[in-house]
Every structure is written in C-alpha cells, then in structure tokens.
Amino acid sequence: MAEKRCPICGKPTVEEFKPFCSKRCADIDLNRWLSGTYVIPARGDDSGDTDEDADYQEEE
C-alpha cells in the first residue's frame, strides 16, 4: 500500500494528526475552511421553488 501524504505539504502523515503530518498543517487546513478558501459547490434547483413556496402558493 502506498504511503499516505499530508495534503498540505506532502510529507508522510503522522497517526496523531491524520490525515496531516503535524498540528501546523491541520491548522492551515482549518483556516482555509474557515476563511472560505475551500468551497463546496452548491447544486442549483432547476425549478427555483422550494416546498415552502409551493405550500404558500396553494393557500392563496
């Protein structure tokens, strides 16, 4: 099995900080999430209506 590498710096991972090699790299990754550097793309809804909108329109 191939040796796992830290996604931040590429050094071998350390069990205590998996999947990172150190607390420093783990903190760098956390900062990237908190500052918005990493973004999970949202999937848009084609209709644009939500269930709440549909219920509201039926009551009118």
C-alpha positions as CSV (number, residue, x, y, z in Angstrom):
1,M,0.0,0.0,0.0
2,A,1.3,3.5,-0.9
3,E,2.4,5.7,2.0
4,K,-0.2,8.4,2.7
5,R,1.0,12.0,2.3
6,C,-0.1,15.2,4.0
7,P,-2.5,17.1,1.7
8,I,-0.9,20.5,2.7
9,C,2.9,19.9,2.5
10,G,3.3,16.3,1.1
11,K,5.2,14.9,4.0
12,P,4.3,11.5,5.4
13,T,1.3,11.5,7.7
14,V,1.6,11.1,11.4
15,E,-1.0,8.9,13.2
16,E,-1.8,11.6,15.8
17,F,-2.7,14.2,13.2
18,K,-4.1,12.1,10.4
19,P,-4.5,12.9,7.5
20,F,-1.9,15.6,8.2
21,C,1.8,15.4,9.2
22,S,1.5,18.0,12.1
23,K,-0.8,20.3,14.0
24,R,0.6,23.1,11.9
25,C,-0.7,21.6,8.7
26,A,-4.0,20.7,10.4
27,D,-4.4,24.3,11.5
28,I,-3.6,25.6,8.0
29,D,-6.3,23.4,6.6
30,L,-8.8,24.5,9.2
31,N,-8.0,28.2,8.4
32,R,-8.6,27.6,4.7
33,W,-12.1,26.2,5.5
34,L,-13.0,29.0,7.9
35,S,-11.7,31.7,5.6
36,G,-13.7,30.4,2.6
37,T,-10.7,29.3,0.6
38,Y,-12.3,25.9,0.2
39,V,-15.8,25.9,-1.1
40,I,-18.2,23.1,-1.6
41,P,-20.2,23.9,-4.7
42,A,-24.0,24.0,-4.3
43,R,-26.2,22.3,-6.7
44,G,-28.8,24.6,-8.0
45,D,-32.5,23.7,-8.1
46,D,-33.9,23.9,-11.7
47,S,-37.4,24.9,-10.7
48,G,-36.4,27.6,-8.2
49,D,-39.3,26.7,-6.0
50,T,-39.0,25.3,-2.5
51,D,-41.5,23.2,-0.7
52,E,-42.4,26.2,1.4
53,D,-43.1,28.3,-1.7
54,A,-45.3,25.6,-3.1
55,D,-47.4,25.4,0.1
56,Y,-47.7,29.2,0.3
57,Q,-48.9,29.4,-3.3
58,E,-51.6,26.7,-2.7
59,E,-53.0,28.7,0.2
60,E,-53.5,31.8,-1.9
